[in-house]
């Protein structure tokens, strides 16, 4: 019996991978504007952000939501190939 593939885009991703990809995509300045938390605005680093996000569920939810938004935008803007 084959298990069903998981359709959750966050499945298997670490919080570190999510934060790193958001920083690469938006940069710290824009990330701090989109999610107004101090760990993104004042002397930001992945390590300090992870420490805060792991203890703060509402902030982690915002980060995950922004990541899903980024994935949807990428998919929407991806060039479509002709068959």
ABEGO torsion letter per residue (X at the ends): XBBBBBABAABGBBAAAAAAAAAAAAEAAAAAAABBBAAAABGBBAAAAAAAAAABAAAAAAAAAAAAAAAAAAAAABBBBBX
